């Protein structure tokens, strides 16, 4: 499972990096994102713009005060 820890990436660069990584993945793979907040805006962006994103299988978990892990599956 590809994993991106975006907490150290400047905010303006996060979504482009995530989109590029997701686009390179094969169908059936899941992109795991580690972030300092729940990536709801990213979820809505992916749901609206990325046909291969399986929004129904999306998961997000809080793992601490400043750590969220979200899984973005690809159809």
Rosetta constraint file for C-alpha pairs under 8 A:
AtomPair CA 1 CA 29 HARMONIC 6.57 0.50
AtomPair CA 1 CA 30 HARMONIC 5.77 0.50
AtomPair CA 1 CA 31 HARMONIC 6.21 0.50
AtomPair CA 1 CA 32 HARMONIC 6.92 0.50
AtomPair CA 2 CA 30 HARMONIC 6.91 0.50
AtomPair CA 2 CA 31 HARMONIC 5.20 0.50
AtomPair CA 2 CA 32 HARMONIC 6.14 0.50
AtomPair CA 3 CA 31 HARMONIC 5.93 0.50
AtomPair CA 3 CA 32 HARMONIC 4.54 0.50
AtomPair CA 3 CA 33 HARMONIC 5.82 0.50
AtomPair CA 3 CA 34 HARMONIC 7.48 0.50
AtomPair CA 4 CA 18 HARMONIC 7.64 0.50
AtomPair CA 4 CA 31 HARMONIC 7.68 0.50
AtomPair CA 4 CA 32 HARMONIC 6.27 0.50
AtomPair CA 4 CA 33 HARMONIC 4.98 0.50
AtomPair CA 4 CA 34 HARMONIC 6.13 0.50
AtomPair CA 5 CA 33 HARMONIC 5.91 0.50
AtomPair CA 5 CA 34 HARMONIC 4.48 0.50
AtomPair CA 5 CA 35 HARMONIC 6.29 0.50
AtomPair CA 6 CA 14 HARMONIC 6.29 0.50
AtomPair CA 6 CA 33 HARMONIC 7.04 0.50
AtomPair CA 6 CA 34 HARMONIC 6.10 0.50
AtomPair CA 6 CA 35 HARMONIC 5.63 0.50
AtomPair CA 7 CA 34 HARMONIC 7.02 0.50
AtomPair CA 7 CA 35 HARMONIC 5.23 0.50
AtomPair CA 7 CA 36 HARMONIC 6.00 0.50
AtomPair CA 9 CA 13 HARMONIC 6.52 0.50
AtomPair CA 9 CA 14 HARMONIC 6.10 0.50
AtomPair CA 10 CA 14 HARMONIC 6.55 0.50
AtomPair CA 11 CA 15 HARMONIC 7.85 0.50
AtomPair CA 13 CA 17 HARMONIC 6.28 0.50
AtomPair CA 14 CA 18 HARMONIC 6.20 0.50
AtomPair CA 15 CA 19 HARMONIC 6.03 0.50
AtomPair CA 15 CA 42 HARMONIC 7.22 0.50
AtomPair CA 16 CA 20 HARMONIC 6.08 0.50
AtomPair CA 17 CA 21 HARMONIC 6.17 0.50
AtomPair CA 18 CA 22 HARMONIC 6.06 0.50
AtomPair CA 19 CA 23 HARMONIC 6.06 0.50
AtomPair CA 20 CA 24 HARMONIC 6.44 0.50
AtomPair CA 21 CA 25 HARMONIC 6.63 0.50
AtomPair CA 22 CA 31 HARMONIC 6.62 0.50
AtomPair CA 22 CA 74 HARMONIC 7.70 0.50
AtomPair CA 25 CA 29 HARMONIC 6.42 0.50
AtomPair CA 25 CA 74 HARMONIC 7.69 0.50
AtomPair CA 26 CA 74 HARMONIC 7.38 0.50
AtomPair CA 27 CA 52 HARMONIC 7.91 0.50
AtomPair CA 27 CA 74 HARMONIC 5.38 0.50
AtomPair CA 27 CA 75 HARMONIC 5.22 0.50
AtomPair CA 28 CA 73 HARMONIC 6.81 0.50
AtomPair CA 28 CA 74 HARMONIC 5.38 0.50
AtomPair CA 28 CA 75 HARMONIC 5.56 0.50
AtomPair CA 29 CA 73 HARMONIC 6.04 0.50
AtomPair CA 29 CA 74 HARMONIC 5.66 0.50
AtomPair CA 29 CA 75 HARMONIC 7.92 0.50
AtomPair CA 30 CA 71 HARMONIC 6.21 0.50
AtomPair CA 30 CA 72 HARMONIC 5.48 0.50
AtomPair CA 30 CA 73 HARMONIC 4.12 0.50
AtomPair CA 30 CA 74 HARMONIC 6.01 0.50
AtomPair CA 31 CA 71 HARMONIC 5.62 0.50
AtomPair CA 31 CA 72 HARMONIC 5.01 0.50
AtomPair CA 31 CA 73 HARMONIC 6.18 0.50
AtomPair CA 31 CA 74 HARMONIC 7.86 0.50
AtomPair CA 32 CA 69 HARMONIC 6.75 0.50
AtomPair CA 32 CA 70 HARMONIC 5.66 0.50
AtomPair CA 32 CA 71 HARMONIC 4.51 0.50
AtomPair CA 32 CA 72 HARMONIC 6.34 0.50
AtomPair CA 33 CA 68 HARMONIC 7.99 0.50
AtomPair CA 33 CA 69 HARMONIC 5.61 0.50
AtomPair CA 33 CA 70 HARMONIC 5.13 0.50
AtomPair CA 33 CA 71 HARMONIC 6.31 0.50
AtomPair CA 33 CA 72 HARMONIC 7.78 0.50
AtomPair CA 34 CA 67 HARMONIC 6.71 0.50
AtomPair CA 34 CA 68 HARMONIC 5.70 0.50
AtomPair CA 34 CA 69 HARMONIC 4.63 0.50
AtomPair CA 34 CA 70 HARMONIC 6.58 0.50
AtomPair CA 35 CA 39 HARMONIC 7.35 0.50
AtomPair CA 35 CA 66 HARMONIC 7.59 0.50
AtomPair CA 35 CA 67 HARMONIC 5.72 0.50
AtomPair CA 35 CA 68 HARMONIC 5.22 0.50
AtomPair CA 35 CA 69 HARMONIC 6.46 0.50
AtomPair CA 36 CA 66 HARMONIC 4.58 0.50
AtomPair CA 36 CA 67 HARMONIC 4.82 0.50
AtomPair CA 36 CA 68 HARMONIC 5.92 0.50
AtomPair CA 37 CA 66 HARMONIC 6.56 0.50
AtomPair CA 37 CA 67 HARMONIC 6.64 0.50
AtomPair CA 37 CA 68 HARMONIC 5.79 0.50
AtomPair CA 38 CA 60 HARMONIC 7.02 0.50
AtomPair CA 38 CA 61 HARMONIC 7.96 0.50
AtomPair CA 38 CA 62 HARMONIC 7.58 0.50
AtomPair CA 38 CA 68 HARMONIC 5.74 0.50
AtomPair CA 38 CA 69 HARMONIC 7.72 0.50
AtomPair CA 38 CA 70 HARMONIC 7.48 0.50
AtomPair CA 39 CA 43 HARMONIC 6.22 0.50
AtomPair CA 39 CA 70 HARMONIC 7.38 0.50
AtomPair CA 40 CA 44 HARMONIC 6.30 0.50
AtomPair CA 41 CA 45 HARMONIC 6.13 0.50
AtomPair CA 42 CA 46 HARMONIC 6.00 0.50
AtomPair CA 43 CA 47 HARMONIC 6.02 0.50
AtomPair CA 43 CA 55 HARMONIC 7.72 0.50
AtomPair CA 44 CA 48 HARMONIC 6.12 0.50
AtomPair CA 45 CA 49 HARMONIC 5.97 0.50
AtomPair CA 45 CA 50 HARMONIC 7.87 0.50
AtomPair CA 46 CA 50 HARMONIC 5.07 0.50
AtomPair CA 46 CA 53 HARMONIC 6.50 0.50
AtomPair CA 47 CA 51 HARMONIC 7.41 0.50
AtomPair CA 47 CA 53 HARMONIC 6.48 0.50
AtomPair CA 47 CA 54 HARMONIC 7.91 0.50
AtomPair CA 47 CA 55 HARMONIC 6.11 0.50
AtomPair CA 52 CA 74 HARMONIC 5.44 0.50
AtomPair CA 52 CA 75 HARMONIC 5.06 0.50
AtomPair CA 53 CA 72 HARMONIC 6.93 0.50
AtomPair CA 53 CA 73 HARMONIC 6.08 0.50
AtomPair CA 53 CA 74 HARMONIC 4.87 0.50
AtomPair CA 53 CA 75 HARMONIC 6.02 0.50
AtomPair CA 54 CA 58 HARMONIC 6.73 0.50
AtomPair CA 54 CA 72 HARMONIC 7.18 0.50
AtomPair CA 54 CA 73 HARMONIC 5.41 0.50
AtomPair CA 54 CA 74 HARMONIC 5.59 0.50
AtomPair CA 54 CA 75 HARMONIC 5.55 0.50
AtomPair CA 55 CA 72 HARMONIC 7.55 0.50
AtomPair CA 55 CA 73 HARMONIC 7.55 0.50
AtomPair CA 57 CA 72 HARMONIC 7.62 0.50
AtomPair CA 57 CA 73 HARMONIC 6.49 0.50
AtomPair CA 58 CA 70 HARMONIC 7.37 0.50
AtomPair CA 58 CA 71 HARMONIC 5.68 0.50
AtomPair CA 58 CA 72 HARMONIC 5.36 0.50
AtomPair CA 58 CA 73 HARMONIC 6.40 0.50
AtomPair CA 59 CA 70 HARMONIC 5.54 0.50
AtomPair CA 59 CA 71 HARMONIC 5.19 0.50
AtomPair CA 59 CA 72 HARMONIC 7.20 0.50
AtomPair CA 60 CA 68 HARMONIC 6.87 0.50
AtomPair CA 60 CA 69 HARMONIC 5.59 0.50
AtomPair CA 60 CA 70 HARMONIC 4.06 0.50
AtomPair CA 60 CA 71 HARMONIC 6.31 0.50
AtomPair CA 61 CA 68 HARMONIC 5.63 0.50
AtomPair CA 61 CA 69 HARMONIC 5.34 0.50
AtomPair CA 61 CA 70 HARMONIC 6.37 0.50
AtomPair CA 62 CA 67 HARMONIC 6.12 0.50
AtomPair CA 62 CA 68 HARMONIC 4.45 0.50
AtomPair CA 62 CA 69 HARMONIC 6.48 0.50
AtomPair CA 63 CA 67 HARMONIC 5.32 0.50
AtomPair CA 63 CA 68 HARMONIC 5.59 0.50
AtomPair CA 63 CA 69 HARMONIC 7.06 0.50
AtomPair CA 64 CA 68 HARMONIC 7.17 0.50
